[in-house]
Amino acid sequence: MCPDHGATLRSNAIRSSWCTDLTCLNAWSYDRLAAPCPEVATHTVRADDGSTEYGVCDGHAIGARLQIVGGRVLPGAPNHRPTA
C-alpha cells in the first residue's frame, strides 16, 4: 500500500515499487508489494459484531474503506482510539 493513496502500487522485475497515483512521488527500492507493511497503525478495522478488530496504517485504511463489508474503519489504533 502507498501510505498516502492506498492500493495503488506497482512493482517490476528489478524489485522496485512505486505509487501509480499521478500526484504521488512515492517510490521504494524494494518490492513493497511482497513485504510486510512497515507503516504505523493509525486506524482500527472492526467487525460490525465486535468479534474482531485489528490495526492498520493510513494506506490500508483507505483500501479497507473501499472494500470492507460487515465492518467499519475507525480512527485510532486498537486500544488508542479517541473516545466519542
C-alpha positions as CSV (number, residue, x, y, z in Angstrom):
1,M,0.0,0.0,0.0
2,C,1.0,3.5,-0.6
3,P,0.8,5.3,2.7
4,D,-0.9,8.3,1.0
5,H,-3.1,6.6,-1.6
6,G,-3.8,3.0,-0.6
7,A,-3.8,0.2,-3.1
8,T,-2.1,2.0,-5.9
9,L,1.3,0.2,-6.0
10,R,3.1,-1.5,-8.9
11,S,6.5,-3.2,-8.9
12,N,8.8,-4.6,-11.5
13,A,11.4,-7.3,-12.1
14,I,14.2,-5.3,-10.5
15,R,12.2,-5.3,-7.3
16,S,11.4,-1.7,-7.0
17,S,7.9,-0.3,-6.3
18,W,6.1,3.0,-6.9
19,C,2.7,4.6,-6.4
20,T,0.6,4.9,-9.6
21,D,-1.3,7.9,-8.5
22,L,-0.3,10.7,-10.8
23,T,0.1,13.2,-8.0
24,C,2.3,10.9,-5.9
25,L,6.1,10.7,-6.0
26,N,6.4,7.8,-3.6
27,A,8.8,5.1,-4.8
28,W,10.7,2.4,-2.9
29,S,13.9,0.5,-3.8
30,Y,12.4,-2.9,-2.8
31,D,9.3,-4.9,-3.7
32,R,6.9,-3.2,-1.2
33,L,4.0,-5.4,-2.6
34,A,5.8,-8.6,-1.2
35,A,6.9,-7.1,2.1
36,P,5.0,-6.8,5.4
37,C,3.6,-3.3,5.9
38,P,6.2,-1.1,7.7
39,E,3.8,1.7,8.5
40,V,2.4,2.5,12.0
41,A,-1.2,1.5,12.7
42,T,-3.4,4.6,12.8
43,H,-6.8,3.1,12.4
44,T,-8.9,0.1,13.6
45,V,-10.8,-2.2,11.4
46,R,-13.6,-3.7,13.4
47,A,-16.3,-6.3,12.5
48,D,-19.8,-5.0,12.9
49,D,-20.5,-7.6,15.6
50,G,-17.4,-6.6,17.5
51,S,-15.8,-10.1,17.3
52,T,-12.6,-9.0,15.6
53,E,-10.6,-5.8,15.3
54,Y,-7.1,-5.1,14.1
55,G,-4.9,-2.1,13.5
56,V,-4.0,-0.8,10.0
57,C,-2.0,2.1,8.6
58,D,-3.4,5.0,6.7
59,G,-2.9,3.3,3.3
60,H,-4.6,0.1,4.4
61,A,-7.4,2.1,6.0
62,I,-8.1,3.7,2.6
63,G,-8.2,0.3,1.0
64,A,-10.4,-1.2,3.7
65,R,-12.9,1.6,3.4
66,L,-13.3,0.8,-0.3
67,Q,-13.6,-3.0,0.2
68,I,-14.9,-3.8,3.7
69,V,-18.3,-5.5,4.1
70,G,-19.6,-6.2,7.6
71,G,-17.2,-3.9,9.4
72,R,-16.0,-0.3,10.0
73,V,-12.8,1.6,9.8
74,L,-12.4,3.7,12.9
75,P,-9.8,6.4,13.7
76,G,-7.1,5.4,16.0
77,A,-5.1,2.2,16.6
78,P,-6.7,-0.5,18.7
79,N,-6.5,0.5,22.4
80,H,-5.7,4.1,21.3
81,R,-8.9,5.2,19.7
82,P,-10.3,8.6,20.7
83,T,-13.4,8.4,22.8
84,A,-16.5,10.0,21.3
